[in-house]
């Protein structure tokens, strides 16, 4: 009689899932669904292997009973029953696998949608928080430039651009301001023709005599209607400030510091953008897994990257956004990434510049 043994092939155990009360996250639901699916597939494979071996054993038994003639008829009946039971088990397993796995697949799909929804909503909130933080910071810059434009030393220097003593005193005054407000690289006073007549850090930045008449912030500030108005320029690299990234704010310097006085020149203040913005995008609170796979950015109105936690693509690349959900939302892009965004709502009298906070999450990132 051919040798035929019935053995059980042990499946690889499913990954251990620690059941902790604290881990009630949507990610856990998704992981559990995946683990159940893996377990079902493994166990049904084991049963299929057993029934296959059982059928082979029954077939061998039938062959041997046939050789034994009348003496083996009783054994043949038992062997046939074993074969039939094995077939029934195979049918039951097939039906169970089809029904159970279809539900597990649906559970995994729902779990993924749930995870993406919860994460997307939270990331959209984080994007809003990031852009709100920078706008609150920049709101203060709009107040600074309008206030300092009325300083008597600054007004006197603009009123007498050829007076070296007035310019020197204004430069010292600007230096005092810079010592107290460390978020600025430099402050410039330009006369009505656009020539810089004083700056706050003359030893570091030799900008005196520089003509800025073609700069948009200077031209727009000259045209402002009153001392309540200011100009906010796009983030840019300033060659006169060693190529640093700056956010420039400007206001007209008016005769007597009066709100509707005659325009004498322009005060331009250059916010040190990079360290301030990096602190915001780098400070977004993410879990370890999320931080590995998430890119945090600030985008301008044209979706150009103006700050990124990884420092890549700043002022070079854009991050396309689909804004079908309005000023705040999230979606899964064609690469399977979760893209969450929020447009600035502005802060106080600062309406913002149409910027966006943006987080892009790549699942299973290394």
C-alpha positions in Angstrom: 0.0 0.0 0.0 1.5 3.3 -1.0 2.6 5.4 1.9 0.2 8.2 2.6 0.4 10.4 5.7 -1.9 13.2 6.8 0.0 16.2 8.2 -1.0 19.7 9.1 1.0 22.5 7.5 1.4 25.3 10.0 0.6 28.7 8.6 2.8 31.8 9.4 1.2 33.4 12.5 -0.5 36.7 11.9 1.4 39.7 13.3 0.8 40.3 17.0 -1.6 43.1 17.6 -1.3 44.7 21.0 -4.7 45.3 22.5 -4.3 48.5 24.4 -7.1 50.7 25.7 -5.2 53.8 24.7 -4.9 52.8 21.0 -8.4 53.5 19.7 -7.3 55.3 16.6 -8.8 54.8 13.2 -5.5 53.4 12.1 -6.0 50.5 14.6 -9.3 49.6 13.0 -7.6 49.5 9.6 -4.8 47.4 10.9 -7.2 45.0 12.6 -9.1 44.5 9.4 -5.9 43.8 7.5 -4.8 41.3 10.2 -8.2 39.5 10.1 -8.0 39.2 6.4 -4.5 37.8 6.6 -5.6 35.3 9.3 -8.6 34.2 7.3 -6.5 33.6 4.2 -3.9 31.7 6.1 -6.3 29.5 8.0 -8.4 28.6 4.9 -5.2 27.8 3.0 -4.4 25.4 5.9 -7.8 23.7 5.6 -7.5 23.4 1.8 -4.2 21.7 2.3 -5.7 19.3 4.8 -8.7 18.4 2.6 -6.4 17.9 -0.4 -4.3 15.4 1.6 -7.5 13.8 2.9 -8.7 13.2 -0.6 -5.4 11.7 -1.6 -5.6 9.4 1.4 -9.2 8.4 0.6 -8.2 7.7 -3.0 -5.3 5.5 -2.0 -7.6 3.7 0.4 -10.2 3.0 -2.4 -7.4 1.6 -4.6 -6.2 -0.7 -1.8 -9.7 -1.8 -1.0 -10.3 -2.7 -4.6 -7.2 -4.9 -4.6 -8.5 -6.7 -1.5 -11.7 -7.7 -3.2 -14.6 -8.7 -1.0 -12.5 -8.3 2.1 -12.0 -4.6 1.4 -15.6 -3.6 0.5 -16.3 -2.3 4.0 -13.2 -0.3 4.1 -14.1 1.1 0.6 -17.4 2.4 2.0 -15.5 4.3 4.8 -12.9 5.6 2.3 -15.7 6.9 0.1 -17.4 8.6 3.0 -14.0 10.3 3.9 -13.7 11.5 0.4 -17.2 12.9 0.3 -16.8 14.6 3.7 -13.5 16.1 2.4 -15.3 17.5 -0.6 -18.1 19.0 1.6 -15.5 20.6 3.8 -13.8 22.1 0.7 -17.2 23.5 -0.4 -17.9 25.0 3.0 -14.4 26.5 3.2 -14.8 28.0 -0.3 -18.1 29.6 0.6 -16.8 30.8 4.0 -13.7 32.3 2.3 -15.8 34.0 -0.3 -18.3 35.5 2.1 -15.8 36.4 4.9 -13.1 37.8 2.7 -15.5 40.0 0.8 -16.6 41.5 4.1 -13.0 41.9 5.3 -12.2 43.6 2.0 -15.1 46.0 2.6 -14.0 46.5 6.2 -10.5 47.3 5.0 -11.8 49.8 2.4 -14.1 51.5 5.0 -11.2 51.5 7.5 -9.0 53.2 4.9 -11.6 55.8 4.2 -12.1 56.4 7.9 -8.3 56.8 8.5 -8.0 59.2 5.6 -11.0 61.2 6.7 -9.8 61.6 10.3 -6.2 62.3 9.2 -7.3 64.6 6.4 -9.5 66.7 8.8 -6.8 66.9 11.3 -4.2 67.8 8.7 -6.5 70.5 7.3 -6.7 71.9 10.9 -2.9 71.8 11.2 -2.6 73.6 7.8 -4.9 76.3 9.0 -3.0 76.7 12.3 0.3 77.1 10.4 -1.0 79.8 8.0 -2.7 81.5 10.9 0.5 81.6 12.9 2.4 83.2 10.1 -0.3 85.7 9.4 -0.5 86.8 13.1 3.2 87.3 12.9 2.9 89.4 9.7 0.0 91.4 11.1 2.4 92.8 13.6 4.8 93.8 10.7 2.0 95.8 9.1 1.6 97.7 12.4 5.3 98.2 12.8 5.9 99.8 9.4 3.0 102.2 9.7 4.0 103.2 13.2 7.7 103.6 12.5 7.0 105.7 9.4 5.7 108.4 11.7 8.9 108.4 13.9 10.3 112.0 14.0 13.8 110.9 13.1 12.6 109.0 10.1 10.3 111.8 8.9 13.1 114.4 9.3 15.5 112.3 7.3 13.0 111.9 4.5 12.1 115.6 4.6 15.8 116.6 4.1 17.4 113.8 2.1 20.5 115.8 1.5 21.1 116.4 5.3 23.7 113.9 6.3 23.3 114.5 10.0 19.5 113.8 9.8 20.2 110.6 7.8 22.9 109.5 10.3 20.6 110.1 13.2 17.8 108.2 11.5 20.2 105.3 10.8 21.0 105.2 14.6 17.3 105.3 15.4 16.7 102.4 13.0 19.5 100.5 14.6 17.9 100.9 18.0 14.6 99.5 16.6 16.5 96.5 15.1 18.1 95.7 18.4 14.6 95.4 19.9 12.9 93.7 17.0 15.2 90.8 16.0 12.9 89.4 13.3 14.1 92.0 10.8 17.2 91.9 8.6 17.2 95.7 7.9 15.1 98.8 7.7 15.5 101.3 4.8 14.5 104.9 4.4 14.2 105.8 0.7 13.6 109.3 -0.5 10.8 110.2 -3.0 13.1 109.3 -5.9 13.8 105.8 -4.5 17.3 106.4 -3.2 18.1 104.7 0.1 19.4 107.5 2.4 19.6 105.5 5.6 19.4 101.9 6.9 19.6 100.3 10.3 22.6 98.1 9.8 25.0 100.1 7.7 28.0 98.0 8.9 26.4 94.8 7.7 24.5 95.9 4.6 25.9 98.8 2.6 22.6 99.8 1.0 23.0 103.6 1.3 22.7 105.1 -2.2 20.9 102.0 -3.5 18.0 103.0 -5.8 14.8 101.0 -5.3 12.5 103.1 -7.5 11.7 100.1 -9.6 10.7 97.9 -6.7 7.0 97.2 -6.6 6.8 97.8 -2.8 8.3 101.2 -3.2 6.1 102.2 -6.1 2.9 101.0 -4.4 3.8 102.7 -1.1 4.3 106.1 -2.9 0.7 105.7 -4.2 -1.0 104.9 -0.9 -3.8 107.2 0.1 -3.1 107.7 3.8 -0.9 106.7 6.7 -3.4 103.8 7.4 -2.2 102.1 4.3 0.7 99.7 3.8 2.2 97.5 1.2 3.1 93.8 1.6 5.4 92.3 -1.0 5.7 88.6 -2.0 8.4 86.5 -0.5 11.6 87.0 -2.5 15.4 86.9 -2.3 17.0 90.3 -1.7 20.4 90.6 -3.3 21.3 93.6 -1.2 20.7 91.6 1.9 23.1 88.8 0.9 20.4 86.9 -1.0 18.3 86.3 2.1 14.6 85.4 1.8 12.6 88.4 3.0 9.0 89.5 3.4 9.1 93.3 2.7 6.5 95.7 4.1 6.4 99.3 3.2 4.6 102.5 4.1 4.8 106.1 2.9 6.7 108.6 5.1 4.5 111.7 5.2 5.2 115.3 6.1 4.9 115.9 9.8 4.1 112.2 10.3 0.5 113.2 9.6 -2.0 110.7 8.3 -2.7 112.7 5.1 0.6 114.6 4.9 2.5 115.0 1.7 4.5 111.9 0.8 8.3 112.4 1.4 9.6 108.9 0.8 9.1 105.3 1.8 10.1 103.2 4.8 10.8 99.6 3.8 11.2 96.9 6.5 12.6 93.5 5.6 11.3 90.7 7.7 13.8 87.8 8.1 11.5 85.2 6.5 13.4 82.0 6.5 14.0 81.3 10.2 10.5 82.5 11.2 8.7 80.5 8.6 10.9 77.4 9.2 10.0 77.5 12.9 6.3 77.4 12.0 6.4 74.6 9.4 8.9 72.6 11.5 6.8 73.0 14.6 3.6 71.4 13.3 2.7 68.6 15.7 2.9 65.2 14.0 3.3 61.6 15.2 6.6 59.8 14.4 5.0 57.8 11.5 3.3 60.9 10.2 6.4 63.0 10.3 8.3 60.5 8.2 5.7 60.6 5.5 4.4 64.2 5.7 5.6 67.3 4.0 4.6 70.6 5.6 4.6 73.7 3.5 3.4 77.3 3.2 2.3 78.3 -0.3 1.6 81.7 -1.9 -1.5 82.6 -3.8 -0.2 80.8 -6.9 0.7 77.7 -4.9 4.4 78.4 -5.1 6.3 77.0 -2.1 7.5 79.8 0.1 8.4 77.6 3.1 8.9 73.8 3.6 9.8 71.8 6.6 12.3 69.8 4.4 13.7 73.0 2.9 13.2 71.8 -0.6 11.8 73.7 -3.6 11.4 77.0 -1.9 10.6 79.8 -4.4 11.2 77.2 -7.2 8.5 74.5 -7.1 4.7 74.7 -6.8 2.4 72.3 -5.0 -0.8 72.0 -7.1 -4.0 72.1 -5.1 -7.5 71.0 -6.0 -9.7 73.5 -4.3 -13.1 71.9 -5.0 -13.8 71.9 -1.3 -13.3 75.6 -0.9 -10.8 77.4 1.2 -10.2 74.4 3.4 -10.2 70.7 2.7 -8.4 67.5 1.9 -8.3 64.8 -0.8 -6.4 61.9 -2.1 -4.3 62.7 -5.2 -3.4 60.5 -8.2 -0.4 59.2 -6.3 -2.4 58.1 -3.4 -1.2 60.9 -1.1 -3.4 62.8 1.2 -3.3 66.5 0.4 -4.7 68.8 3.1 -4.8 72.6 2.8 -6.3 75.7 4.3 -6.3 79.2 2.9 -5.5 82.1 5.2 -8.5 83.8 6.8 -6.3 86.8 7.6 -5.9 88.3 11.0 -7.3 91.5 12.5 -6.8 94.2 9.8 -4.4 92.1 7.9 -6.3 90.3 5.2 -3.5 88.1 4.3 -2.1 87.5 0.8 -4.1 84.5 -0.3 -1.5 82.1 1.1 -2.1 78.5 2.1 -0.9 76.1 4.7 -0.5 72.6 3.2 0.4 69.1 4.3 1.0 66.3 2.0 1.1 62.8 3.5 2.6 59.8 1.7 1.4 56.4 3.2 4.2 53.8 3.9 6.9 56.4 3.4 10.4 55.0 4.4 
